[in-house]
Amino acid sequence: MNERIQIIKNDKGEDAYAVVPIERWRALVAARQDAEDAAAIARARGEDEERLPATMVKRLIAGRVHPITVWREHRGLRAAALAKAAGVSPGYLSDVEKGKKDGSIRLYRKLAAALEVSIDDLDRGEQA
């Protein structure tokens, strides 16, 4: 596709707007509407839970890696980014992921929010 996209900068010289051909804009709007419709249908059917890849499920079941690590990697986050989102040091998060420290309920709530999962999804259960 040979599209010409124009970038307009703000007063600070930062990219602020993108001007795209109208057909591209219409395709983007239609794709977003399709995604919203699919999500609404899934919610109506009670299918709003996230589906996980089999490899991720196997890692969670095996219990050799902390669920925080599995979810973090699934979300494509580096430990430093997750630690920042949770307001803790990367070293502390690393200790929790390695099982050296338990971590507080408050930490788990922040991690669950940052990873967009329930706090139960981060529980190691009896495997810890």
C-alpha positions as CSV (number, residue, x, y, z in Angstrom):
1,M,0.0,0.0,0.0
2,N,1.5,3.3,-1.1
3,E,-0.1,5.7,1.3
4,R,1.1,9.2,2.0
5,I,0.7,10.1,5.7
6,Q,1.3,13.6,6.8
7,I,2.6,14.2,10.4
8,I,1.7,17.6,12.0
9,K,3.8,18.7,14.9
10,N,2.8,20.8,17.9
11,D,4.5,24.0,19.2
12,K,7.1,21.8,21.0
13,G,8.0,20.0,17.8
14,E,6.4,16.7,19.0
15,D,4.2,14.7,16.7
16,A,0.6,15.8,17.4
17,Y,-1.6,14.7,14.5
18,A,-1.5,12.3,11.5
19,V,-3.3,13.0,8.3
20,V,-4.1,9.8,6.5
21,P,-6.0,9.2,3.3
22,I,-9.8,9.0,3.9
23,E,-10.1,5.4,2.8
24,R,-7.4,4.4,5.4
25,W,-9.4,6.4,8.0
26,R,-12.6,4.6,7.1
27,A,-10.9,1.2,7.3
28,L,-9.5,2.1,10.8
29,V,-12.9,3.2,12.0
30,A,-14.6,0.1,10.6
31,A,-11.9,-2.2,12.2
32,R,-12.4,-0.5,15.6
33,Q,-16.2,-0.8,15.3
34,D,-15.8,-4.5,14.4
35,A,-13.6,-5.1,17.5
36,E,-16.1,-3.3,19.7
37,D,-19.0,-5.3,18.3
38,A,-17.1,-8.6,18.8
39,A,-16.3,-7.6,22.4
40,A,-19.9,-6.7,23.0
41,I,-21.1,-10.0,21.6
42,A,-18.6,-12.0,23.7
43,R,-19.7,-10.1,26.8
44,A,-23.3,-10.9,26.0
45,R,-22.5,-14.5,25.7
46,G,-20.4,-14.5,28.9
47,E,-17.2,-15.0,26.9
48,D,-15.4,-11.9,28.2
49,E,-12.6,-13.9,29.8
50,E,-9.3,-13.8,28.2
51,R,-8.2,-16.9,26.3
52,L,-4.6,-17.9,27.1
53,P,-2.1,-19.6,24.8
54,A,-1.5,-23.3,25.7
55,T,2.2,-22.6,26.4
56,M,1.2,-20.0,29.0
57,V,-1.3,-22.4,30.6
58,K,1.3,-25.1,30.8
59,R,3.8,-22.8,32.5
60,L,1.2,-21.7,35.0
61,I,0.2,-25.3,35.8
62,A,3.8,-26.5,36.1
63,G,4.3,-23.9,38.8
64,R,8.1,-23.6,38.2
65,V,7.7,-19.9,37.3
66,H,5.8,-17.4,39.4
67,P,2.4,-16.4,37.8
68,I,3.5,-12.8,38.0
69,T,6.4,-13.6,35.7
70,V,4.2,-15.6,33.3
71,W,1.6,-12.8,33.1
72,R,4.3,-10.1,32.8
73,E,5.9,-11.9,29.9
74,H,2.6,-12.6,28.3
75,R,1.8,-8.9,28.4
76,G,5.2,-8.1,26.9
77,L,6.4,-6.1,29.9
78,R,9.9,-5.9,31.3
79,A,10.2,-6.3,35.0
80,A,11.3,-2.6,35.4
81,A,8.1,-1.4,33.6
82,L,5.9,-3.6,35.8
83,A,7.7,-2.5,38.9
84,K,7.3,1.1,38.0
85,A,3.5,0.6,37.3
86,A,3.2,-1.1,40.7
87,G,5.3,1.6,42.5
88,V,8.0,-0.8,43.7
89,S,11.6,-1.3,43.0
90,P,12.6,-3.7,40.3
91,G,14.7,-5.6,42.9
92,Y,11.7,-6.1,45.1
93,L,9.6,-7.3,42.2
94,S,12.4,-9.7,41.2
95,D,12.5,-11.1,44.8
96,V,8.7,-11.7,44.7
97,E,8.9,-13.3,41.3
98,K,11.7,-15.6,42.4
99,G,9.8,-16.5,45.6
100,K,12.4,-14.9,47.9
101,K,9.8,-12.5,49.3
102,D,6.0,-13.0,49.6
103,G,4.8,-9.5,48.7
104,S,1.9,-7.8,50.4
105,I,-1.7,-7.9,49.3
106,R,-1.4,-4.2,48.4
107,L,1.5,-5.1,46.0
108,Y,-0.6,-8.0,44.5
109,R,-3.5,-5.6,43.9
110,K,-1.3,-3.1,42.1
111,L,0.3,-5.9,40.0
112,A,-3.1,-7.3,39.1
113,A,-4.3,-3.9,38.0
114,A,-1.1,-3.3,36.0
115,L,-1.3,-6.7,34.3
116,E,-5.1,-6.4,33.9
117,V,-5.8,-9.7,35.7
118,S,-7.6,-10.6,38.9
119,I,-5.5,-11.0,42.0
120,D,-6.4,-14.7,42.0
121,D,-4.6,-15.1,38.7
122,L,-1.3,-14.2,40.5
123,D,-1.7,-16.7,43.2
124,R,0.8,-19.5,43.3
125,G,-1.5,-21.8,45.3
126,E,0.2,-24.8,46.9
127,Q,3.0,-24.7,44.4
128,A,5.0,-22.0,46.1
